[in-house]
Amino acid sequence: MKFIPAYFLAGTFIASSLLSCKEKKAEEAAINADVNVVAVGQKTVPVFSEYVGETFGQEDIQIQSRVDGWITGIHFKEGDLVQKGQLLYTVDDLPIKNKIDQAQAKLAEANTGKVKNKSELDRVEPLTAMHALSQRDLDAAKAGYQASISQVDAAEAALRNAKIELEYTHITSPITGVIGISKVLVGDYIGKLNTGAPLNTVSSIGTLRVRFSISEDEYLKFAKAKINTDHKILQNQIPVQLVLSDGSVYPETGTISLSNRQIDPATGSLLIQAVFPNAHNLLRPGQYAKVRLQTDIYKDAILVPQQAVNQIQNIYQVFVVNDSNMIRPAVIKVGKRVGSNWIVQEGLQMGAKVAIIGNAVVNNPKVAIKPSMITWNYDSTSNQ
């Protein structure tokens, strides 16, 4: 048996101990790094939902012709504001004027016949009274006179209609609003109402309508909340915000004015309309924007930052820090995500502290962390 000196064993033991201590310190240094820790928040949180909507004018009136004919004049500048009653288009009126001349001639002919038949009736009546003519002759005279009265009435009606048609050759704006680009040019032939396409559209934009749809489930939620009240779903209850396509929030607040009578069976949604003041004409019909409105409220809700929550499929968990600076994973049930925070429905109590960590601490939860408390702004709870 080979002899090993005692001093060699001692040196080996010391070296091994030193190496073990260095490894332990290195491991602790690697694991016990500073970890950001935040206290959970608690506050009443309004929850907002966003829907895609489309803007419409307060009134969007299609301009159509009531007569057939050729366009002879366009009397507005496209895209400009036009006044109610302002002349927009003129249609060739020569055929209508000819109809008026014909109607006047027929009326004159009918009046002549009326006078003739009245004279005949005035002649026959006294002769019948003297039994010079029969009752049959008197009846015939009376019938002729009544027929001539009807002919005059018909001729007068035809003349009135012709004059009305003449007025229709001057197409005016039914409202004050912004007019669009004309669909026809001078020289185009147009058809009257229900036979031709609209010539243009005038939109009143002092107030804008925004239409959007909510799901059937959301409708039921709102409807149940309104039982035993006025049954007007959402109307005049909550303010409505409009987020424009560039991400900016429209400065005016809107209100909900109506909801459709039925759920759309094709989409399972209900059409809602909100109205917004548009004094500066920033909004135009046809814009797409996001409608934002408060759809719920969580009273005294527990909040944690999104960065403190780990999601594995449908499981959400946080790492809770105790008074000994030890951590433990805790499965939580989350609600809505509002701003940069999660609402926690189950699994956390007020006063708890959670760590914003990486995988290093998770690998060795038996080692205390070095917490670095940070202040978190839980006021950032909007969906903006």
Secondary structure, DSSP 8 states (H G I E B T S, - for coil): -----HHHHHHHHHHHHHHHHHHHHHHHHHHS-EEEEEE-EEEEEEEEEEEEEEEEEEEEEEE-BSS-EEEEEE-S-TTSEE-TT-EEEEE--HHHHHHHHHHHHHHHHHHHHHHHHHHHHHHHHHHHHTTSS-HHHHHHHHHHHHHHHHHHHHHHHHHHHHHHHHHHTEEE-SSSEEE---S--TT-EE-BTTTS--SEEEEEEEEEEEEEEEEHHHHHHHHHHTTTTT--SSTTTS-EEEE-TTS-B-SS-BEEEEE-SS-BTTTTEEEEEEEEE-TT----TT-EEEEEEEEEEEEEEEEEEGGG-EEETTEEEEEEE-TTS-EEEEEEEEEEEETTEEEEEES--TT-EEEE--HHHHT-TTS--EEEE----TT--S--
